[in-house]
């Protein structure tokens, strides 16, 4: 099923994205995704604050099997091994927002 | 030089006990954790080992109506337990308490009371960063002397 913006997101990922590889059921799925990496204060304490690093991948849903984008799955982002924390559909379902952490 | 502040002496004593985690002769659930005073200024790394951060939380009078000859206060600290999953955090917390219980004699000799465990709370605040955190309160009731408050 074609989704709104499909014709735009592909070229956008190709232009601004970085290579992402997901191995699922023995097959490698390779495409481009956009990575955002942000440090932010996540927990205020009595004397300071814990800062956490959030890594968010934006992927085209059709490029990867959703069943493989699950918590604790391994994913390679621009050559770096990461673990998926969670994945959720965005927009009209054409994009997937994947939270990751370095392994 | 006068004695160090009571709160700082309590922190030092707790850190010394926590640094025994993972070391013989006792047996422990986790390998030697990193132990530090205060929370780290940099982003918390995704845990490849357990980490403990100790900070002073508050000091409260426990007998405000008593006379002026003695001053009893409760010094509360927070031991932040950082690990990969909430289950790992709970395991780490159990070793924290094990270490503090094993130091009862030391705490009593230094402060007149053992170190007591307070509430423990699992925090989800850093879960988007792949980090699990637990908040363990510990406290000791001390008499602040005029020479070493």
gemmi code that builds the backbone of each chain (N, CA, C; Angstrom):
import gemmi

chains = {
    "A": [
        ("UNK", (0.843, -1.184, 0.000), (0.000, 0.000, 0.000), (0.881, 1.238, 0.000)),
        ("UNK", (0.637, 2.098, -0.974), (1.404, 3.333, -1.013), (0.930, 4.272, 0.085)),
        ("UNK", (1.864, 4.955, 0.706), (1.510, 5.884, 1.773), (1.843, 7.295, 1.327)),
        ("UNK", (1.180, 8.238, 1.968), (1.385, 9.623, 1.613), (2.861, 9.984, 1.788)),
        ("UNK", (3.447, 10.537, 0.783), (4.829, 10.992, 0.890), (5.860, 9.952, 0.536)),
        ("UNK", (5.428, 8.753, 0.181), (6.393, 7.707, -0.152), (7.358, 8.148, -1.250)),
        ("UNK", (6.833, 8.878, -2.192), (7.679, 9.274, -3.314), (8.725, 10.308, -2.899)),
        ("UNK", (8.476, 10.965, -1.770), (9.421, 11.993, -1.298), (10.423, 11.422, -0.289)),
        ("UNK", (9.946, 10.523, 0.582), (10.818, 10.076, 1.670), (11.986, 9.242, 1.163)),
        ("UNK", (11.771, 8.497, 0.101), (12.867, 7.692, -0.446), (14.052, 8.552, -0.871)),
        ("UNK", (13.815, 9.515, -1.768), (14.921, 10.395, -2.171), (15.505, 11.179, -0.994)),
        ("UNK", (14.641, 11.552, -0.014), (15.145, 12.302, 1.140), (16.122, 11.439, 1.947)),
        ("UNK", (15.747, 10.185, 2.167), (16.632, 9.276, 2.908), (17.930, 9.052, 2.133)),
        ("UNK", (17.809, 8.939, 0.810), (19.011, 8.698, 0.015), (19.958, 9.887, 0.085)),
        ("UNK", (19.385, 11.089, 0.192), (20.223, 12.286, 0.186), (20.819, 12.576, 1.568)),
        ("UNK", (19.989, 12.462, 2.611), (20.440, 12.873, 3.949), (20.735, 11.681, 4.870)),
        ("UNK", (20.388, 10.509, 4.469), (20.482, 9.371, 5.377), (21.862, 8.752, 5.444)),
        ("UNK", (21.973, 7.814, 6.355), (23.187, 7.028, 6.525), (22.780, 5.556, 6.428)),
        ("UNK", (23.746, 4.687, 6.092), (23.371, 3.283, 5.895), (22.978, 2.580, 7.196)),
        ("UNK", (21.887, 1.852, 7.101), (21.369, 1.094, 8.241), (21.164, -0.353, 7.784)),
        ("UNK", (21.632, -1.271, 8.610), (21.483, -2.693, 8.278), (20.772, -3.398, 9.428)),
        ("UNK", (19.717, -4.103, 9.084), (19.003, -4.915, 10.067), (19.028, -6.362, 9.579)),
        ("UNK", (19.475, -7.240, 10.444), (19.449, -8.660, 10.105), (18.234, -9.293, 10.775)),
        ("UNK", (17.404, -9.901, 9.939), (16.176, -10.500, 10.478), (15.942, -11.840, 9.800)),
        ("UNK", (15.835, -12.863, 10.586), (15.626, -14.226, 10.088), (16.662, -14.605, 9.035)),
        ("UNK", (17.887, -14.223, 9.312), (19.002, -14.614, 8.463), (19.202, -13.759, 7.234)),
        ("UNK", (18.333, -12.805, 7.007), (18.480, -11.949, 5.819), (18.885, -10.541, 6.249)),
        ("UNK", (19.753, -9.919, 5.467), (20.164, -8.543, 5.750), (19.269, -7.571, 4.987)),
        ("UNK", (18.733, -6.608, 5.689), (17.938, -5.540, 5.077), (18.754, -4.256, 5.174)),
        ("UNK", (19.058, -3.681, 4.039), (19.917, -2.499, 3.996), (19.167, -1.343, 3.356)),
        ("UNK", (19.196, -0.193, 4.027), (18.630, 1.017, 3.448), (19.253, 2.216, 4.157)),
        ("UNK", (18.760, 3.385, 3.828), (19.255, 4.585, 4.500), (18.232, 5.080, 5.513)),
        ("UNK", (18.749, 5.660, 6.582), (17.893, 6.259, 7.595), (18.532, 7.532, 8.113)),
        ("UNK", (17.749, 8.302, 8.827), (18.256, 9.558, 9.383), (18.458, 9.381, 10.879)),
        ("UNK", (19.648, 9.768, 11.338), (19.980, 9.600, 12.753), (20.031, 10.963, 13.446)),
        ("UNK", (19.361, 11.059, 14.576), (19.481, 12.218, 15.451), (20.064, 11.731, 16.771)),
        ("UNK", (21.024, 12.473, 17.276), (21.678, 12.079, 18.526), (21.712, 13.306, 19.428)),
        ("UNK", (21.009, 13.221, 20.556), (20.813, 14.401, 21.401), (21.133, 14.062, 22.852)),
        ("UNK", (21.905, 14.938, 23.501), (22.128, 14.826, 24.944), (21.149, 15.749, 25.649)),
        ("UNK", (20.452, 15.241, 26.638), (19.500, 16.095, 27.351), (19.383, 15.670, 28.813)),
        ("UNK", (19.054, 16.644, 29.635), (18.832, 16.350, 31.048), (17.569, 15.516, 31.188)),
        ("UNK", (17.722, 14.360, 31.811), (16.587, 13.454, 31.914), (16.119, 13.235, 33.346)),
        ("UNK", (16.993, 13.492, 34.305), (16.630, 13.217, 35.695), (17.319, 14.221, 36.604)),
        ("UNK", (16.539, 15.108, 37.191), (17.082, 16.076, 38.146), (17.273, 15.387, 39.490)),
        ("UNK", (18.390, 15.670, 40.134), (18.631, 15.121, 41.463), (18.793, 16.282, 42.444)),
        ("UNK", (19.100, 15.961, 43.701), (19.237, 17.023, 44.702), (20.461, 17.885, 44.461)),
        ("UNK", (21.481, 17.326, 43.841), (22.716, 18.098, 43.657), (23.109, 18.254, 42.195)),
        ("UNK", (22.354, 17.710, 41.292), (22.734, 17.812, 39.885), (21.665, 17.212, 38.996)),
        ("UNK", (22.113, 16.599, 37.925), (21.158, 16.001, 36.989), (21.871, 14.938, 36.162)),
        ("UNK", (21.130, 13.906, 35.857), (21.643, 12.896, 34.933), (21.311, 13.320, 33.507)),
        ("UNK", (22.318, 13.257, 32.672), (22.136, 13.557, 31.253), (22.144, 12.238, 30.495)),
        ("UNK", (21.179, 12.070, 29.638), (21.111, 10.861, 28.828), (21.300, 11.193, 27.363)),
        ("UNK", (21.801, 10.243, 26.629), (22.011, 10.430, 25.188), (20.951, 9.637, 24.419)),
        ("UNK", (20.125, 10.354, 23.702), (19.066, 9.715, 22.942), (19.485, 9.591, 21.480)),
        ("UNK", (19.389, 8.394, 20.959), (19.696, 8.162, 19.543), (18.401, 7.731, 18.865)),
        ("UNK", (17.970, 8.536, 17.916), (16.714, 8.259, 17.224), (16.990, 8.058, 15.737)),
        ("UNK", (16.545, 6.926, 15.234), (16.627, 6.664, 13.801), (15.255, 6.858, 13.182)),
        ("UNK", (15.224, 7.534, 12.068), (13.983, 7.615, 11.312), (14.160, 6.783, 10.042)),
        ("UNK", (13.319, 5.769, 9.908), (13.432, 4.828, 8.791), (12.134, 4.803, 7.990)),
        ("UNK", (12.264, 4.444, 6.739), (11.032, 4.196, 5.964), (10.510, 2.826, 6.342)),
        ("UNK", (9.247, 2.785, 6.657), (8.683, 1.539, 7.177), (8.820, 0.404, 6.180)),
        ("UNK", (8.666, 0.700, 4.927), (8.709, -0.359, 3.938), (10.086, -0.931, 3.684)),
        ("UNK", (11.123, -0.253, 4.190), (12.493, -0.708, 3.926), (12.931, -1.854, 4.834)),
        ("UNK", (12.254, -1.988, 5.970), (12.674, -2.992, 6.949), (11.448, -3.760, 7.456)),
        ("UNK", (11.608, -5.025, 7.757), (10.480, -5.777, 8.309), (10.158, -5.289, 9.719)),
        ("UNK", (8.917, -4.900, 9.946), (8.556, -4.384, 11.266), (8.766, -5.417, 12.366)),
        ("UNK", (8.600, -6.665, 12.023), (8.773, -7.719, 13.034), (10.215, -7.789, 13.527)),
        ("UNK", (11.135, -7.224, 12.735), (12.539, -7.214, 13.153), (12.918, -5.978, 13.936)),
        ("UNK", (12.067, -4.957, 13.860), (12.356, -3.707, 14.587), (11.727, -3.787, 15.968)),
        ("UNK", (12.338, -4.584, 16.815), (11.779, -4.825, 18.143), (12.847, -4.609, 19.205)),
        ("UNK", (12.394, -4.454, 20.432), (13.306, -4.229, 21.544), (14.372, -5.319, 21.628)),
        ("UNK", (15.605, -4.894, 21.847), (16.783, -5.759, 22.013), (17.328, -6.311, 20.703)),
        ("UNK", (16.684, -6.024, 19.561), (17.246, -6.460, 18.285), (18.496, -5.634, 17.983)),
        ("UNK", (19.437, -6.253, 17.286), (20.671, -5.555, 16.923), (20.490, -4.886, 15.575)),
        ("UNK", (21.061, -3.704, 15.428), (20.961, -2.957, 14.188), (22.298, -2.237, 13.988)),
        ("UNK", (22.741, -2.172, 12.767), (24.008, -1.504, 12.467), (23.711, -0.164, 11.812)),
        ("UNK", (24.230, 0.895, 12.413), (23.945, 2.250, 11.953), (25.256, 2.905, 11.556)),
        ("UNK", (25.414, 3.129, 10.284), (26.648, 3.741, 9.774), (27.871, 2.994, 10.298)),
        ("UNK", (27.778, 1.677, 10.326), (28.894, 0.835, 10.748), (28.975, 0.601, 12.247)),
        ("UNK", (28.121, 1.244, 13.030), (28.138, 1.074, 14.484), (27.055, 0.087, 14.915)),
        ("UNK", (27.418, -0.841, 15.791), (26.433, -1.780, 16.318), (25.609, -1.121, 17.409)),
        ("UNK", (24.306, -1.239, 17.297), (23.405, -0.668, 18.297), (22.314, -1.668, 18.647)),
        ("UNK", (21.651, -1.390, 19.763), (20.522, -2.201, 20.196), (19.256, -1.356, 20.115)),
        ("UNK", (18.214, -1.936, 19.620), (16.947, -1.208, 19.544), (16.285, -1.193, 20.920)),
        ("UNK", (15.877, 0.000, 21.332), (15.127, 0.124, 22.590), (13.634, 0.004, 22.310)),
        ("UNK", (13.171, 0.733, 21.303), (11.759, 0.661, 20.942), (11.588, 1.201, 19.530)),
        ("UNK", (10.467, 0.872, 18.924), (10.160, 1.371, 17.579), (8.678, 1.709, 17.521)),
        ("UNK", (8.368, 2.795, 16.815), (6.965, 3.216, 16.734), (6.724, 3.886, 15.386)),
        ("UNK", (5.555, 3.655, 14.829), (5.197, 4.280, 13.563), (4.995, 5.781, 13.751)),
        ("UNK", (5.320, 6.511, 12.698), (5.118, 7.952, 12.722), (4.406, 8.373, 11.440)),
        ("UNK", (3.986, 9.610, 11.456), (3.241, 10.191, 10.335), (2.048, 9.301, 10.018)),
        ("UNK", (1.881, 8.932, 8.769), (0.738, 8.074, 8.453), (1.143, 6.605, 8.455)),
        ("UNK", (2.243, 6.336, 9.100), (2.736, 4.966, 9.143), (3.822, 4.720, 8.122)),
        ("UNK", (4.173, 5.742, 7.368), (5.198, 5.547, 6.348), (6.592, 5.571, 6.949)),
        ("UNK", (6.731, 6.171, 8.120), (8.034, 6.243, 8.776), (7.990, 5.496, 10.101)),
        ("UNK", (9.141, 5.046, 10.524), (9.261, 4.396, 11.827), (10.336, 5.130, 12.621)),
        ("UNK", (10.003, 5.475, 13.845), (10.962, 6.124, 14.746), (11.536, 5.042, 15.648)),
        ("UNK", (12.844, 4.853, 15.543), (13.490, 3.769, 16.289), (14.452, 4.370, 17.312)),
        ("UNK", (14.203, 4.094, 18.582), (15.140, 4.502, 19.632), (16.225, 3.442, 19.748)),
        ("UNK", (17.482, 3.886, 19.779), (18.606, 2.941, 19.828), (19.578, 3.317, 20.945)),
        ("UNK", (20.401, 2.365, 21.292), (21.502, 2.620, 22.222), (22.720, 1.861, 21.721)),
        ("UNK", (23.872, 2.440, 21.929), (25.100, 1.741, 21.521), (25.271, 0.490, 22.379)),
        ("UNK", (25.755, -0.548, 21.775), (25.918, -1.794, 22.538), (27.219, -1.751, 23.318)),
    ],
    "B": [
        ("UNK", (43.062, 21.869, 61.851), (41.881, 21.886, 60.976), (40.731, 21.165, 61.678)),
        ("UNK", (39.557, 21.748, 61.700), (38.426, 21.073, 62.367), (37.978, 19.843, 61.581)),
        ("UNK", (37.127, 19.070, 62.244), (36.619, 17.854, 61.597), (35.815, 18.201, 60.348)),
        ("UNK", (35.815, 17.282, 59.396), (35.029, 17.494, 58.179), (33.547, 17.535, 58.514)),
        ("UNK", (32.771, 18.148, 57.656), (31.323, 18.219, 57.859), (30.740, 16.817, 58.012)),
        ("UNK", (29.762, 16.708, 58.895), (29.158, 15.397, 59.145), (28.683, 14.746, 57.853)),
        ("UNK", (28.014, 15.517, 57.019), (27.491, 14.955, 55.762), (28.623, 14.368, 54.909)),
        ("UNK", (29.746, 15.072, 54.872), (30.855, 14.583, 54.049), (31.485, 13.334, 54.648)),
        ("UNK", (31.501, 13.271, 55.978), (32.031, 12.056, 56.605), (31.106, 10.868, 56.350)),
        ("UNK", (29.807, 11.130, 56.361), (28.858, 10.045, 56.070), (29.032, 9.576, 54.618)),
        ("UNK", (29.133, 10.527, 53.703), (29.330, 10.151, 52.291), (30.588, 9.303, 52.138)),
        ("UNK", (31.672, 9.751, 52.753), (32.934, 9.010, 52.632), (32.792, 7.590, 53.174)),
        ("UNK", (32.090, 7.475, 54.308), (31.928, 6.144, 54.913), (31.095, 5.229, 54.013)),
        ("UNK", (30.052, 5.798, 53.415), (29.204, 4.984, 52.525), (29.976, 4.569, 51.283)),
        ("UNK", (30.703, 5.497, 50.699), (31.477, 5.161, 49.492), (32.499, 4.073, 49.798)),
        ("UNK", (33.134, 4.185, 50.949), (34.118, 3.154, 51.330), (33.465, 1.781, 51.393)),
        ("UNK", (32.247, 1.733, 51.942), (31.550, 0.441, 52.009), (31.151, -0.046, 50.609)),
        ("UNK", (30.664, 0.860, 49.790), (30.208, 0.454, 48.443), (31.378, -0.053, 47.593)),
        ("UNK", (32.564, 0.446, 47.903), (33.732, -0.007, 47.136), (34.134, -1.431, 47.484)),
        ("UNK", (33.489, -2.022, 48.490), (33.778, -3.428, 48.798), (32.958, -4.371, 47.919)),
        ("UNK", (31.935, -3.829, 47.239), (31.086, -4.695, 46.394), (31.945, -5.325, 45.299)),
        ("UNK", (31.764, -6.605, 45.154), (32.505, -7.330, 44.118), (33.865, -7.813, 44.562)),
        ("UNK", (34.215, -7.517, 45.803), (35.540, -7.929, 46.265), (35.400, -9.025, 47.321)),
        ("UNK", (36.380, -9.940, 47.412), (36.336, -10.971, 48.449), (36.563, -10.341, 49.818)),
        ("UNK", (36.210, -11.005, 50.917), (35.806, -12.412, 50.980), (34.301, -12.617, 50.793)),
        ("UNK", (33.508, -11.567, 50.786), (32.059, -11.744, 50.630), (31.730, -12.160, 49.202)),
        ("UNK", (30.547, -12.728, 49.007), (30.098, -13.020, 47.645), (29.045, -11.997, 47.264)),
        ("UNK", (29.026, -11.662, 45.984), (28.193, -10.568, 45.488), (27.468, -10.989, 44.226)),
        ("UNK", (26.406, -10.284, 43.945), (25.654, -10.567, 42.721), (26.224, -9.871, 41.500)),
        ("UNK", (26.926, -8.745, 41.710), (27.471, -8.007, 40.576), (28.980, -7.907, 40.701)),
        ("UNK", (29.630, -7.701, 39.557), (31.069, -7.461, 39.566), (31.311, -6.059, 40.122)),
        ("UNK", (32.562, -5.768, 40.403), (32.909, -4.492, 41.032), (32.314, -3.314, 40.265)),
        ("UNK", (31.407, -2.565, 40.891), (30.819, -1.422, 40.184), (31.727, -0.197, 40.262)),
        ("UNK", (31.477, 0.742, 39.378), (32.138, 2.041, 39.490), (31.382, 2.828, 40.560)),
        ("UNK", (32.104, 3.427, 41.490), (31.475, 4.184, 42.575), (32.011, 5.611, 42.551)),
        ("UNK", (31.111, 6.584, 42.606), (31.552, 7.978, 42.570), (30.640, 8.831, 43.433)),
        ("UNK", (31.175, 9.974, 43.853), (30.358, 10.942, 44.591), (29.737, 11.924, 43.610)),
        ("UNK", (28.453, 12.179, 43.766), (27.766, 13.104, 42.869), (27.378, 12.438, 41.571)),
        ("UNK", (26.562, 13.135, 40.802), (26.135, 12.574, 39.519), (27.108, 13.030, 38.441)),
        ("UNK", (27.266, 12.239, 37.389), (28.279, 12.575, 36.375), (27.844, 13.780, 35.533)),
        ("UNK", (28.809, 14.624, 35.160), (28.468, 15.782, 34.323), (28.195, 15.403, 32.875)),
        ("UNK", (28.740, 14.288, 32.455), (28.598, 13.868, 31.055), (27.431, 12.892, 30.913)),
        ("UNK", (26.993, 12.677, 29.686), (25.913, 11.707, 29.494), (26.260, 10.347, 30.097)),
        ("UNK", (25.272, 9.749, 30.729), (25.487, 8.439, 31.334), (25.700, 7.424, 30.214)),
        ("UNK", (26.830, 6.728, 30.234), (27.037, 5.749, 29.167), (26.074, 4.578, 29.286)),
        ("UNK", (25.756, 3.982, 28.155), (24.942, 2.771, 28.200), (25.715, 1.750, 29.033)),
        ("UNK", (25.073, 1.227, 30.071), (25.826, 0.449, 31.057), (26.460, -0.824, 30.488)),
        ("UNK", (27.784, -0.840, 30.507), (28.500, -2.086, 30.267), (29.007, -2.634, 31.594)),
        ("UNK", (28.789, -1.856, 32.662), (29.076, -2.295, 34.021), (28.176, -1.495, 34.951)),
        ("UNK", (28.015, -2.010, 36.161), (27.164, -1.314, 37.121), (27.859, -0.050, 37.614)),
        ("UNK", (27.059, 0.959, 37.883), (27.601, 2.221, 38.392), (26.770, 2.696, 39.574)),
        ("UNK", (27.458, 3.258, 40.563), (26.794, 3.809, 41.743), (27.235, 5.252, 41.933)),
        ("UNK", (26.265, 6.135, 42.117), (26.571, 7.540, 42.364), (25.927, 7.926, 43.694)),
        ("UNK", (26.731, 8.497, 44.580), (26.273, 8.812, 45.934), (26.188, 10.329, 46.088)),
        ("UNK", (25.058, 10.817, 46.570), (24.960, 12.251, 46.822), (24.198, 12.495, 48.120)),
        ("UNK", (24.557, 13.603, 48.773), (23.824, 14.010, 49.971), (22.476, 14.567, 49.536)),
        ("UNK", (21.423, 14.140, 50.215), (20.090, 14.603, 49.868), (19.613, 15.697, 50.817)),
        ("UNK", (19.620, 15.388, 52.134), (19.133, 16.380, 53.078), (19.572, 16.013, 54.496)),
        ("UNK", (19.527, 16.998, 55.365), (19.798, 16.785, 56.789), (18.644, 17.393, 57.577)),
        ("UNK", (17.973, 16.575, 58.376), (16.790, 17.041, 59.111), (16.996, 16.854, 60.608)),
        ("UNK", (16.564, 17.846, 61.398), (16.606, 17.652, 62.857), (15.596, 16.580, 63.256)),
        ("UNK", (15.974, 15.760, 64.213), (15.061, 14.690, 64.640), (14.451, 14.963, 66.009)),
        ("UNK", (15.004, 15.922, 66.755), (14.408, 16.248, 68.055), (14.433, 17.757, 68.261)),
        ("UNK", (13.670, 18.476, 67.477), (13.757, 19.934, 67.549), (13.330, 20.515, 68.882)),
        ("UNK", (12.593, 19.736, 69.704), (12.129, 20.271, 70.976), (13.077, 19.957, 72.126)),
        ("UNK", (14.141, 19.251, 71.806), (15.067, 18.875, 72.874), (15.871, 20.093, 73.325)),
        ("UNK", (16.667, 19.882, 74.351), (17.448, 20.984, 74.898), (18.557, 21.407, 73.958)),
        ("UNK", (19.372, 22.282, 74.411), (20.428, 22.799, 73.544), (21.721, 22.023, 73.675)),
        ("UNK", (21.726, 21.043, 74.599), (22.981, 20.337, 74.826), (23.290, 19.323, 73.732)),
        ("UNK", (22.273, 18.819, 73.068), (22.529, 17.831, 72.019), (21.688, 18.161, 70.795)),
        ("UNK", (22.191, 17.750, 69.648), (21.520, 18.058, 68.388), (21.517, 16.789, 67.553)),
        ("UNK", (20.384, 16.146, 67.495), (20.296, 14.921, 66.703), (19.725, 15.249, 65.321)),
        ("UNK", (20.398, 14.752, 64.322), (19.969, 15.003, 62.958), (19.976, 13.700, 62.161)),
        ("UNK", (19.113, 13.662, 61.203), (19.110, 12.530, 60.262), (19.761, 12.997, 58.966)),
        ("UNK", (20.843, 12.346, 58.614), (21.548, 12.665, 57.366), (21.133, 11.640, 56.319)),
        ("UNK", (20.501, 12.127, 55.260), (20.006, 11.216, 54.208), (20.818, 11.371, 52.939)),
        ("UNK", (21.172, 10.246, 52.373), (21.882, 10.217, 51.096), (21.026, 9.477, 50.083)),
        ("UNK", (21.332, 9.699, 48.826), (20.744, 8.882, 47.768), (21.875, 8.122, 47.081)),
        ("UNK", (21.694, 6.825, 46.958), (22.619, 6.015, 46.167), (21.907, 5.699, 44.851)),
        ("UNK", (22.378, 6.303, 43.782), (21.786, 6.048, 42.459), (22.412, 4.791, 41.888)),
        ("UNK", (21.572, 3.831, 41.582), (22.044, 2.549, 41.049), (21.770, 2.538, 39.538)),
        ("UNK", (22.812, 2.469, 38.749), (22.683, 2.553, 37.291), (23.097, 1.225, 36.666)),
        ("UNK", (22.225, 0.673, 35.854), (22.510, -0.595, 35.190), (21.711, -0.631, 33.884)),
        ("UNK", (21.720, -1.782, 33.246), (21.103, -1.854, 31.919), (19.586, -2.021, 31.979)),
        ("UNK", (19.123, -2.798, 32.932), (17.690, -3.066, 33.023), (17.221, -2.852, 34.458)),
        ("UNK", (15.927, -2.636, 34.657), (15.415, -2.521, 36.035), (15.744, -3.753, 36.890)),
        ("UNK", (15.761, -4.907, 36.264), (16.106, -6.114, 37.013), (17.564, -6.052, 37.486)),
        ("UNK", (18.454, -5.569, 36.613), (19.866, -5.406, 37.003), (19.996, -4.367, 38.115)),
        ("UNK", (19.170, -3.330, 38.031), (19.200, -2.295, 39.066), (18.812, -2.888, 40.418)),
        ("UNK", (17.774, -3.711, 40.427), (17.348, -4.340, 41.684), (18.458, -5.232, 42.239)),
        ("UNK", (19.121, -5.934, 41.354), (20.234, -6.785, 41.791), (21.350, -5.940, 42.397)),
        ("UNK", (21.660, -4.841, 41.727), (22.703, -3.947, 42.231), (22.300, -3.371, 43.583)),
        ("UNK", (21.043, -2.984, 43.702), (20.558, -2.434, 44.978), (20.720, -3.433, 46.117)),
        ("UNK", (20.486, -4.700, 45.820), (20.626, -5.708, 46.876), (22.078, -5.785, 47.359)),
        ("UNK", (23.019, -5.600, 46.439), (24.430, -5.596, 46.849), (24.776, -4.333, 47.632)),
        ("UNK", (24.140, -3.214, 47.267), (24.354, -1.977, 48.039), (23.946, -2.193, 49.493)),
        ("UNK", (22.770, -2.751, 49.686), (22.304, -2.985, 51.059), (23.176, -4.018, 51.763)),
        ("UNK", (23.589, -5.029, 51.010), (24.457, -6.054, 51.604), (25.753, -5.399, 52.126)),
        ("UNK", (26.305, -4.498, 51.323), (27.553, -3.837, 51.722), (27.336, -2.942, 52.943)),
        ("UNK", (26.223, -2.233, 52.965), (25.967, -1.338, 54.091), (25.667, -2.115, 55.358)),
        ("UNK", (24.903, -3.205, 55.230), (24.617, -4.036, 56.410), (25.914, -4.621, 56.968)),
        ("UNK", (26.809, -5.006, 56.078), (28.070, -5.592, 56.537), (28.944, -4.552, 57.244)),
        ("UNK", (28.629, -3.286, 57.024), (29.421, -2.236, 57.659), (28.769, -1.651, 58.892)),
        ("UNK", (27.809, -2.340, 59.441), (27.078, -1.800, 60.605), (28.018, -1.427, 61.744)),
        ("UNK", (28.990, -2.285, 61.982), (29.920, -2.016, 63.080), (30.714, -0.740, 62.842)),
        ("UNK", (31.137, -0.554, 61.613), (31.924, 0.637, 61.271), (31.090, 1.905, 61.411)),
        ("UNK", (29.855, 1.845, 60.891), (28.990, 3.029, 60.978), (28.672, 3.360, 62.441)),
        ("UNK", (28.386, 2.328, 63.219), (28.030, 2.563, 64.615), (29.211, 3.158, 65.381)),
        ("UNK", (30.398, 2.671, 65.079), (31.582, 3.211, 65.755), (31.806, 4.673, 65.372)),
        ("UNK", (31.494, 5.035, 64.142), (31.767, 6.400, 63.672), (30.664, 7.380, 64.023)),
        ("UNK", (29.415, 6.900, 63.951), (28.289, 7.843, 64.057), (27.320, 7.503, 65.197)),
        ("UNK", (27.560, 6.412, 65.874), (26.686, 6.043, 66.984), (25.454, 5.259, 66.565)),
        ("UNK", (25.233, 5.131, 65.276), (24.072, 4.405, 64.747), (24.504, 3.686, 63.467)),
        ("UNK", (23.795, 2.621, 63.122), (24.068, 2.007, 61.814), (23.436, 2.830, 60.691)),
        ("UNK", (23.766, 2.493, 59.471), (23.153, 3.126, 58.299), (21.855, 2.385, 57.996)),
        ("UNK", (20.767, 3.134, 57.847), (19.474, 2.513, 57.604), (19.078, 2.667, 56.136)),
        ("UNK", (18.488, 1.644, 55.544), (17.961, 1.807, 54.180), (16.593, 2.481, 54.219)),
        ("UNK", (16.399, 3.443, 53.339), (15.094, 4.074, 53.176), (14.406, 3.517, 51.942)),
        ("UNK", (13.609, 4.348, 51.308), (12.828, 3.857, 50.163), (13.727, 3.602, 48.946)),
        ("UNK", (13.269, 2.706, 48.117), (13.942, 2.402, 46.858), (12.915, 2.556, 45.741)),
        ("UNK", (13.294, 3.313, 44.714), (12.356, 3.580, 43.618), (13.047, 3.307, 42.286)),
        ("UNK", (12.366, 2.571, 41.430), (12.856, 2.388, 40.053), (12.458, 3.618, 39.246)),
        ("UNK", (13.403, 4.206, 38.543), (13.118, 5.393, 37.748), (13.217, 5.059, 36.265)),
        ("UNK", (12.264, 5.602, 35.494), (12.240, 5.332, 34.052), (12.786, 6.508, 33.251)),
        ("UNK", (13.271, 7.513, 33.962), (13.624, 8.775, 33.305), (14.649, 8.619, 32.184)),
        ("UNK", (15.575, 7.660, 32.342), (16.644, 7.517, 31.348), (16.413, 6.328, 30.417)),
        ("UNK", (15.220, 5.809, 30.400), (14.985, 4.606, 29.598), (15.170, 4.862, 28.105)),
        ("UNK", (14.861, 6.080, 27.635), (15.061, 6.372, 26.211), (16.537, 6.372, 25.832)),
        ("UNK", (17.405, 6.485, 26.828), (18.842, 6.428, 26.561), (19.391, 5.020, 26.763)),
        ("UNK", (18.504, 4.073, 27.043), (18.948, 2.694, 27.237), (19.558, 2.453, 28.602)),
        ("UNK", (19.173, 3.276, 29.573), (19.766, 3.198, 30.910), (18.650, 3.032, 31.939)),
        ("UNK", (18.850, 2.121, 32.877), (17.909, 1.938, 33.977), (18.537, 2.499, 35.252)),
        ("UNK", (17.719, 3.172, 36.047), (18.225, 3.837, 37.249), (17.318, 3.509, 38.426)),
        ("UNK", (17.928, 3.238, 39.564), (17.189, 3.057, 40.801), (17.668, 4.067, 41.838)),
        ("UNK", (16.742, 4.530, 42.655), (17.033, 5.553, 43.660), (16.888, 4.930, 45.041)),
        ("UNK", (18.018, 4.670, 45.680), (17.998, 4.073, 47.016), (18.376, 5.131, 48.045)),
        ("UNK", (17.456, 5.424, 48.949), (17.746, 6.356, 50.033), (18.371, 5.579, 51.189)),
        ("UNK", (19.408, 6.139, 51.781), (19.984, 5.569, 53.005), (20.159, 6.721, 53.993)),
        ("UNK", (20.052, 6.428, 55.268), (20.190, 7.512, 56.240), (20.811, 7.005, 57.531)),
        ("UNK", (21.351, 7.951, 58.286), (21.911, 7.645, 59.598), (21.525, 8.782, 60.527)),
        ("UNK", (21.174, 8.440, 61.761), (20.858, 9.447, 62.762), (22.118, 9.718, 63.570)),
        ("UNK", (22.516, 10.966, 63.592), (23.781, 11.308, 64.247), (23.552, 12.431, 65.254)),
        ("UNK", (24.414, 12.456, 66.259), (24.413, 13.591, 67.178), (25.495, 14.550, 66.706)),
        ("UNK", (25.077, 15.743, 66.374), (26.054, 16.747, 65.958), (26.690, 17.343, 67.212)),
        ("UNK", (27.941, 17.141, 67.334), (28.625, 17.710, 68.497), (29.054, 19.139, 68.184)),
        ("UNK", (29.320, 19.879, 69.221), (29.722, 21.273, 69.009), (31.076, 21.368, 68.317)),
        ("UNK", (31.893, 20.342, 68.515), (33.228, 20.399, 67.907), (33.270, 19.829, 66.499)),
        ("UNK", (32.283, 18.995, 66.165), (32.305, 18.374, 64.825), (30.901, 18.327, 64.237)),
        ("UNK", (30.324, 19.484, 63.935), (28.940, 19.485, 63.424), (28.850, 18.999, 61.980)),
    ],
}
model = gemmi.Model(1)
for chain_id, residues in chains.items():
    chain = gemmi.Chain(chain_id)
    for i, (resn, *xyz) in enumerate(residues, 1):
        res = gemmi.Residue()
        res.name, res.seqid = resn, gemmi.SeqId(i, " ")
        for name, pos in zip(("N", "CA", "C"), xyz):
            atom = gemmi.Atom()
            atom.name, atom.element = name, gemmi.Element(name[0])
            atom.pos, atom.b_iso = gemmi.Position(*pos), 0.0
            res.add_atom(atom)
        chain.add_residue(res)
    model.add_chain(chain)
structure = gemmi.Structure()
structure.add_model(model)
structure.setup_entities()
